[in-house]
Amino acid sequence: MNIKALRDQRAAKAKDARNLLENNTGDKFTKEIEAQVDAIYAEIDRIDAQIERAERQAQIDGDQQTAGIENENRERLRAGLTPEQREHQDRHSAAFRNFLIHGVSGMTREDVEVLRAATVQNAQSGQQGNGAAGGYLVPTGWGGQLLEALAAFGGMRNVATVISTAGGNPIPWPTVDETAVEGEIVAESTQASAGDFTFGTTNMGASKFSSKIVTIPFELLQDQGPGIDIEGFTRRALATRIARITNRKFTTGSGTNEPQGAVTAASVGKAGATGQATSVQPDDLVDLEHSIDPAYRSMPGCRWMFHDTTLRQLKKLKDSQNRPLWLPGYDTKEPDTFLGYRYQINQHMPQMAASAKSILFGDLSQYLIRDVMQVTLFRFDDSAFVTKGQIGFLAWSRHDGRLVSAGSPFKAYQHSAS
């Protein structure tokens, strides 16, 4: 069965479940109706697993088409450039490809000059690149596509506000909380009271992240052909590694010499009672919801965030009438909800455990991610790799993440210590 058919099947099941819930309120929600709803949810879980497997296989099958799609995206970006800019971009990309495949020894003098010129130009604007040590700033399109690939991993980039800057200098980001501030009634001929904004400041830096060294065998580099996209392969490998570590830090980073994770920044909106070291009750989540100011709850970015294993537990929670708190959506336009709000799965969120903050709720778009667009790639062809028939590649990129609100736009549910 294809993915579309599976999604149609899931939508039909979701509609059946909602009809049962909406048409059987109060005393009508009998044990028989509850059993029917639970059976439908079990079937939805089975279909979801099928969809996940089918999408994974489709992604594997589609890898061969990735190069063509990326070329189309690159051409769209080039459409707004002048002929001189396009020529410069082409020269840089060709030189970088030679560096990637053949190394410095296989590059022409013109290739070296083009890459070194780009390195010097960016160094003058605050960027770092070291061609003499085997590293060059990647072409603009290459780096942009790497950052696009990062968005496919984790979960924080799906909910946060993301900005890109050309340089990595610290940015003092203003913060203000106006949720409790209001105007006034003023009598005739009476001066209005002062009520200036009270600003704070959060400094957005740029922590340096490495992909760790990716090794590629000689054969893959030597047997270049129409079916082998070594640039795309390398980019995806590097992006996957950087995506995982950045998402982890955007989620749970300490904020000292690294990003401040959303979990770290979140105050506790509801603490579990003793005995809830690995569980949560429906009333706890209602309390967590209402610990957030209604001004934030009404924002488009308001949602839950938790680990997939936490979702498994939440799906089992029911209200006082045994009605599930989790509702399946019909399609992507009406996604699954929990207590009426959308949610984001993030596999770097803490799982349910003693004292863990396993659930976030609120306006997660108040979390800011900063990407420094320049990415530096190093190629290693020394004896440590050559004796194994390999070439090594290492990417460096710079990112930061911070809560940029002076208020508490999102908070956490924290389990009890015992």
Residue pairs with C-beta under 8 A, 6 or more apart in sequence:
1 9
1 50
1 54
2 54
3 51
3 54
3 55
3 58
6 47
6 50
6 51
6 54
7 51
7 331
9 47
10 44
10 47
10 48
10 51
10 328
11 330
11 331
13 40
13 43
13 44
13 47
13 328
14 44
14 328
14 329
14 330
15 330
16 40
17 37
17 40
17 41
17 44
17 327
17 328
18 327
18 328
20 33
20 36
20 37
20 40
21 29
21 37
21 323
21 324
21 327
24 30
24 33
25 321
26 321
29 321
29 322
29 323
34 322
37 323
37 324
38 324
41 315
41 324
41 326
41 328
44 328
45 315
64 227
66 229
66 232
66 236
67 229
67 231
67 232
70 145
70 232
73 145
74 141
74 145
77 141
77 144
78 86
78 89
81 89
89 139
89 140
89 141
91 110
91 114
92 114
92 115
92 118
92 139
93 139
93 141
93 142
94 111
95 107
95 110
95 111
95 112
95 114
95 115
96 115
96 136
96 138
96 139
96 142
97 231
98 106
98 107
98 108
98 111
99 107
99 111
99 115
99 136
99 379
100 230
100 231
100 234
100 377
100 379
100 393
101 221
101 224
101 230
103 379
103 381
103 391
104 112
104 134
104 379
105 381
107 115
112 131
115 131
115 136
115 137
116 131
116 136
118 129
118 136
118 137
119 129
119 130
119 131
119 136
119 137
122 129
122 137
122 374
123 129
125 166
125 167
126 167
126 168
126 169
127 137
127 166
127 167
127 168
127 372
127 374
128 374
128 376
129 135
129 136
129 137
129 374
129 376
130 376
133 378
134 378
134 379
134 380
135 376
135 377
135 378
135 379
135 396
136 376
136 377
137 143
137 374
137 375
137 376
138 146
138 374
138 375
138 376
138 377
138 395
140 373
142 231
142 235
142 375
143 373
143 374
143 375
143 397
144 373
145 235
146 235
146 238
146 239
146 242
146 375
146 395
146 397
147 164
147 371
147 373
149 235
149 236
149 239
149 240
149 243
150 157
150 239
150 242
150 243
150 246
150 371
151 157
151 158
152 243
153 239
153 240
153 243
153 244
153 247
154 243
154 244
154 246
154 247
154 248
154 250
154 251
154 346
154 347
154 348
155 247
155 251
155 305
155 344
155 345
155 346
155 347
155 348
155 349
156 247
156 250
156 251
156 262
156 346
156 348
156 367
156 369
156 401
157 247
157 250
157 369
158 344
159 301
159 303
159 305
159 344
159 364
159 365
159 367
160 250
160 262
160 364
160 365
160 367
160 368
160 369
160 401
161 365
161 366
161 367
161 368
161 369
161 404
162 368
162 369
162 370
162 371
163 368
163 369
163 370
163 371
164 370
164 371
164 372
164 373
165 171
165 370
165 371
165 372
165 373
166 372
166 373
166 374
167 372
168 205
168 206
168 372
168 398
169 206
170 203
170 204
170 205
170 206
171 203
171 204
171 370
172 201
172 202
172 203
172 204
173 201
173 202
173 203
173 204
173 368
173 402
173 404
174 199
174 200
174 201
175 199
175 200
175 201
175 202
175 404
175 405
175 406
176 197
176 198
176 199
176 200
176 406
177 198
177 405
177 406
177 407
178 197
179 293
179 295
179 296
179 407
180 293
181 195
183 195
184 192
184 193
184 195
186 192
198 406
199 406
200 406
202 402
202 403
202 404
203 402
204 368
204 370
204 400
204 402
204 404
205 400
206 370
206 372
206 398
206 399
206 400
207 249
207 257
207 258
207 259
207 398
207 399
207 400
208 396
208 397
208 398
209 242
209 245
209 246
209 396
209 397
209 398
209 399
210 242
210 394
210 395
210 396
211 237
211 238
211 241
211 242
211 393
211 394
211 395
211 396
211 397
212 241
212 394
213 380
213 392
213 393
213 394
214 234
214 237
214 238
214 241
214 392
214 393
214 394
215 385
215 388
215 390
215 391
215 392
215 393
216 230
216 233
216 234
216 390
216 391
216 392
216 393
217 389
217 390
218 389
218 390
218 391
219 389
220 228
220 230
220 233
221 230
221 391
224 230
234 393
238 377
238 393
238 395
242 395
242 397
246 259
246 399
246 401
247 346
247 348
248 348
249 258
249 259
249 261
249 401
250 259
250 261
250 262
250 367
250 369
250 401
251 261
251 262
251 263
251 346
251 348
251 349
252 261
252 263
252 264
252 348
252 349
252 350
253 259
253 260
253 261
253 264
253 401
254 260
254 261
254 264
255 261
255 264
255 265
255 402
259 399
259 400
259 401
259 402
260 401
260 402
260 403
261 401
262 305
262 360
262 364
262 367
262 401
262 403
262 410
263 349
263 350
263 357
263 360
263 412
265 367
265 402
265 403
266 357
266 360
266 403
266 408
266 410
266 411
266 412
267 408
267 411
267 412
268 357
268 411
268 412
268 413
268 414
269 287
269 288
269 291
269 292
269 361
269 362
269 408
269 411
269 412
269 413
270 284
270 285
270 287
270 288
270 291
270 411
270 413
270 414
271 413
271 414
271 416
272 279
272 280
272 281
272 284
272 413
272 414
272 415
272 416
273 416
274 416
274 418
275 416
275 418
276 284
276 415
276 416
277 353
277 354
277 355
277 415
277 416
277 417
277 418
278 352
278 353
278 354
278 415
279 313
279 352
279 415
280 313
280 314
280 317
280 352
280 358
280 359
280 413
280 415
281 317
282 317
282 318
282 319
282 325
284 413
285 314
285 317
285 325
285 338
285 339
285 359
285 361
285 413
286 339
288 359
288 361
288 411
288 412
288 413
289 297
289 339
289 341
289 361
291 411
292 302
292 361
292 362
292 363
292 408
292 409
292 410
292 411
293 407
293 408
296 302
296 362
296 363
296 366
296 407
296 409
296 410
297 362
297 363
299 363
299 365
299 409
300 365
301 363
301 364
301 365
301 366
302 341
302 361
302 362
302 363
302 364
303 341
303 342
303 343
303 344
303 361
303 364
304 338
304 339
304 341
304 342
304 343
304 344
304 359
304 360
304 361
305 343
305 344
305 345
305 346
305 349
305 359
305 360
305 361
305 364
306 314
306 343
306 345
306 346
306 349
306 358
306 359
306 360
307 345
307 346
307 347
307 348
307 349
307 350
307 351
307 358
308 345
308 347
309 351
309 352
310 349
310 351
310 352
310 358
310 359
311 326
311 343
311 345
313 352
314 325
314 326
314 338
315 324
315 326
317 324
317 325
317 326
318 324
318 325
319 325
325 338
325 339
326 336
326 337
326 338
327 336
327 337
327 338
328 336
329 335
329 336
329 337
335 342
336 342
336 343
337 343
341 361
344 364
349 358
349 359
349 360
350 356
350 357
350 358
351 358
352 358
352 415
353 415
354 415
354 416
354 417
354 418
355 414
355 415
355 416
355 417
356 414
356 415
357 412
357 413
357 414
358 412
358 413
358 414
358 415
359 412
359 413
360 410
360 411
360 412
361 410
361 411
361 412
361 413
362 408
362 409
362 410
362 411
363 409
363 410
364 409
364 410
366 403
366 404
366 405
366 409
366 410
367 401
367 402
367 403
367 404
367 410
368 401
368 402
368 403
368 404
369 399
369 400
369 401
370 399
370 400
370 401
371 397
371 398
371 399
372 397
372 398
372 399
374 398
375 395
375 396
375 397
376 395
376 396
376 397
377 393
377 394
377 395
377 396
378 393
378 394
378 395
378 396
379 391
379 392
379 393
380 391
380 392
380 393
380 394
381 391
381 392
384 392
385 391
385 392
403 409
